[in-house]
Amino acid sequence: MTGLTLREWAPPALRTLLRNWEEPWRGVPSLMEETEFPVDISKDTEGRVVVRATLPGFKKDEINLRIENNALCVTAEHKEESESKGEDYYRRERSWRSVSRTIPLPGQAEKNGIDAELKDGILTVRVPQAKEAKSQSIKIH
């Protein structure tokens, strides 16, 4: 039976049980898995690349930004705990979620002068573009 999955060798009753267990979870990301988030990329009137990322529920101290290999790397992690006690019960809940995305930037990013703000769940990052080297004539001596 080498190479067979549990579903292939299991008795019919167990196969039905497995199928019924998995069906409601199809397409649902794992609670511990990192997921991406939507972004819009444009240029402003000053020639800066503007990246707008939708990050609802995250606070600015939970978001990490860095420029690496001419790409904007955004990671965010949110942890939350709640606890309530009653006369005959005790409830404690914990939640955690993490998202990350590496966004390639057009042109060459200038690492100085990058500006970022978070407002109403929208992260806006403005990245200045490096001055491109102009062609220059070279005189031969």
C-alpha positions in Angstrom: 0.0 0.0 0.0 2.9 2.4 -0.4 2.0 5.7 -2.1 -1.7 5.5 -1.2 -3.3 8.3 0.7 -5.6 7.7 3.7 -8.6 8.4 1.5 -7.6 5.8 -1.1 -7.3 2.9 1.3 -9.8 3.8 4.0 -13.1 2.0 4.2 -16.1 3.8 2.6 -17.5 5.0 6.0 -14.2 6.6 6.9 -13.9 8.2 3.4 -17.4 9.7 3.8 -16.4 11.1 7.3 -13.2 12.6 5.9 -15.1 14.2 2.9 -17.8 15.6 5.2 -15.1 17.1 7.5 -13.0 18.7 4.8 -15.8 20.1 2.6 -16.8 23.2 4.8 -13.2 24.2 5.0 -12.3 24.3 1.3 -11.0 27.7 0.3 -10.7 28.9 3.9 -7.1 30.0 4.7 -5.5 28.5 7.8 -5.7 30.7 10.9 -1.9 30.5 11.2 -1.1 31.2 7.5 0.1 34.6 6.3 -2.1 36.2 3.7 -1.7 39.0 1.2 -3.6 42.3 1.1 -4.7 44.6 -1.8 -2.5 47.4 -2.9 -2.7 50.3 -5.4 0.4 51.8 -7.0 0.5 55.2 -8.7 2.7 58.3 -9.1 2.0 61.7 -7.5 2.6 65.1 -9.0 6.1 65.2 -7.5 7.1 62.0 -9.3 7.1 59.8 -6.2 5.7 56.3 -6.3 2.6 56.1 -4.1 1.7 52.7 -2.6 -1.7 52.4 -0.9 -2.3 49.2 1.0 -5.5 48.1 2.7 -4.7 47.0 6.3 -7.8 47.2 8.4 -7.5 46.5 12.1 -3.7 47.1 12.3 -2.1 49.8 14.3 1.0 51.7 13.0 3.2 50.0 15.6 2.2 46.6 14.3 3.4 47.4 10.8 7.0 47.0 9.6 8.2 48.6 6.3 11.5 48.3 4.5 13.0 48.8 1.1 14.9 45.8 -0.2 16.1 45.1 -3.8 14.0 48.0 -5.1 10.8 46.6 -3.6 8.7 47.7 -0.7 8.3 45.0 1.9 5.3 45.3 4.2 4.6 43.0 7.1 2.0 43.4 9.8 1.2 41.3 12.8 -1.8 41.8 15.2 -2.2 39.9 18.5 -5.3 40.3 20.7 -6.4 38.7 24.0 -9.6 39.1 25.9 -10.7 37.6 29.2 -13.9 37.7 31.1 -14.9 36.1 34.4 -18.3 35.5 35.8 -19.7 33.8 38.8 -19.8 30.4 37.1 -17.6 30.9 34.0 -14.2 32.0 32.8 -13.6 32.8 29.1 -10.3 33.6 27.5 -9.8 34.3 23.8 -6.7 34.9 21.8 -6.4 35.9 18.2 -3.4 36.4 15.9 -3.0 37.3 12.3 -0.1 38.2 10.1 0.1 39.6 6.6 3.0 40.3 4.3 3.7 41.4 0.8 6.7 42.4 -1.2 5.8 45.1 -3.8 8.2 45.7 -6.7 8.7 49.4 -7.3 8.9 50.9 -10.8 12.1 52.8 -11.5 14.9 53.1 -8.9 13.7 53.9 -5.4 15.5 56.6 -3.4 15.9 55.3 0.1 16.0 58.8 1.7 12.8 60.8 2.0 10.3 57.9 2.2 7.1 59.0 3.9 4.4 56.7 5.3 1.1 57.2 7.1 -1.8 55.0 8.3 -5.3 56.4 8.3 -8.6 54.6 8.6 -6.9 51.2 7.7 -5.2 52.5 4.6 -1.4 52.6 4.6 0.0 55.2 2.2 3.7 55.0 1.4 5.4 57.7 -0.8 8.7 56.6 -2.3 10.9 59.2 -4.1 12.5 58.1 -7.3 16.3 58.3 -7.7 17.5 60.8 -10.2 18.4 58.9 -13.4 21.9 59.5 -14.7 21.8 61.7 -17.8 23.8 60.7 -20.7 27.0 62.6 -21.1 29.4 63.0 -24.0 32.9 61.9 -23.4 35.8 63.6 -25.2 38.6 61.3 -26.3 42.1 62.7 -25.8 
